[in-house]
Amino acid sequence: MLSLLSRTPSILRAGCGSVRFLSGDVNSRFTAAQERLNTIKEDPGNAAKLKIYGLFKQANVGPCNIPKPGGFNFVAKAKYDSWKGLGDMTSDEAKEAYIAFVDELAA
């Protein structure tokens, strides 16, 4: 049974027998979360927007790869800090976190 699961890249068995879908499924859920974010009527606030920005960049680009902006460019520095703070989080982890956060905002 284990060898069958190890050859099946679309699922990952996690504790307690739960199954978490990866790659293809996470991409479609990530796209759906982006669309759902655009339907939220209430402004989530700057902290939430920065978190969304960082997770989106991490999911699509990977770890922060730009130079730190100057100290007087406050918006760019806040965005940089949000993205850089995610460190080496993988693309799929960032997508999962983005999806969960959008779900929380939409609730």
C-alpha positions as CSV (number, residue, x, y, z in Angstrom):
1,M,0.0,0.0,0.0
2,L,2.8,2.4,0.9
3,S,4.5,1.9,-2.5
4,L,1.3,2.7,-4.3
5,L,0.9,6.0,-2.4
6,S,4.5,6.9,-3.0
7,R,4.0,6.6,-6.8
8,T,0.8,8.8,-6.6
9,P,2.1,12.5,-6.7
10,S,-1.4,14.1,-6.4
11,I,-1.9,13.1,-2.8
12,L,0.0,13.1,0.4
13,R,-1.1,11.1,3.4
14,A,-0.9,13.1,6.6
15,G,-1.6,12.0,10.2
16,C,-4.8,10.4,11.3
17,G,-5.5,9.0,7.8
18,S,-6.4,12.4,6.3
19,V,-5.5,13.1,2.7
20,R,-4.3,16.5,1.6
21,F,-4.3,17.2,-2.2
22,L,-1.3,18.9,-3.7
23,S,-0.1,20.5,-7.0
24,G,-3.0,20.4,-9.5
25,D,-5.6,20.7,-6.8
26,V,-3.8,23.5,-4.9
27,N,-3.4,25.5,-8.1
28,S,-7.1,25.4,-8.9
29,R,-8.0,26.3,-5.3
30,F,-5.4,29.1,-5.3
31,T,-7.0,30.5,-8.5
32,A,-10.5,30.2,-6.9
33,A,-9.2,32.0,-3.7
34,Q,-7.9,34.9,-5.9
35,E,-11.3,35.2,-7.5
36,R,-13.1,35.0,-4.1
37,L,-10.8,37.7,-2.7
38,N,-12.1,40.1,-5.3
39,T,-15.7,39.5,-4.0
40,I,-15.0,40.6,-0.4
41,K,-16.8,43.9,0.1
42,E,-15.3,45.0,3.4
43,D,-11.7,46.4,3.4
44,P,-9.6,43.9,5.3
45,G,-7.1,46.5,6.4
46,N,-3.4,47.1,5.6
47,A,-2.0,44.3,7.7
48,A,-4.2,41.7,5.9
49,K,-3.4,43.3,2.5
50,L,0.3,43.0,3.2
51,K,0.0,39.4,4.3
52,I,-2.0,38.6,1.1
53,Y,0.7,40.4,-1.0
54,G,3.6,38.4,0.6
55,L,1.8,35.1,0.2
56,F,0.9,35.8,-3.4
57,K,4.5,36.8,-4.3
58,Q,5.9,33.7,-2.4
59,A,3.4,31.5,-4.2
60,N,4.2,32.9,-7.7
61,V,7.8,34.0,-7.5
62,G,9.3,32.1,-4.6
63,P,11.5,33.5,-1.9
64,C,12.1,37.3,-2.0
65,N,14.7,38.0,-4.7
66,I,14.7,41.8,-4.8
67,P,16.9,44.3,-3.0
68,K,15.6,46.0,0.1
69,P,14.0,49.3,-0.9
70,G,15.1,52.6,0.6
71,G,13.9,53.6,4.0
72,F,11.8,56.5,2.7
73,N,9.7,54.3,0.4
74,F,7.4,53.1,3.2
75,V,4.9,51.2,1.0
76,A,7.6,49.3,-0.9
77,K,9.4,48.5,2.4
78,A,6.3,47.2,4.0
79,K,5.6,44.9,1.0
80,Y,9.3,43.8,1.0
81,D,9.1,43.0,4.7
82,S,5.9,41.0,4.2
83,W,7.4,38.9,1.4
84,K,10.9,38.6,2.9
85,G,9.4,37.4,6.2
86,L,8.1,34.2,4.6
87,G,11.7,33.0,4.1
88,D,12.0,29.7,2.3
89,M,8.3,28.8,2.4
90,T,7.6,26.6,-0.7
91,S,5.2,27.7,-3.4
92,D,2.6,25.1,-2.4
93,E,2.8,26.1,1.3
94,A,2.3,29.7,0.4
95,K,-0.7,28.8,-1.8
96,E,-2.2,26.8,1.0
97,A,-1.7,29.7,3.5
98,Y,-3.1,32.2,1.0
99,I,-6.2,30.0,0.5
100,A,-6.7,29.6,4.2
101,F,-6.3,33.3,4.8
102,V,-8.8,34.3,2.1
103,D,-11.2,31.7,3.5
104,E,-10.8,33.4,6.9
105,L,-11.4,36.9,5.4
106,A,-14.4,35.7,3.4
107,A,-16.1,34.1,6.5
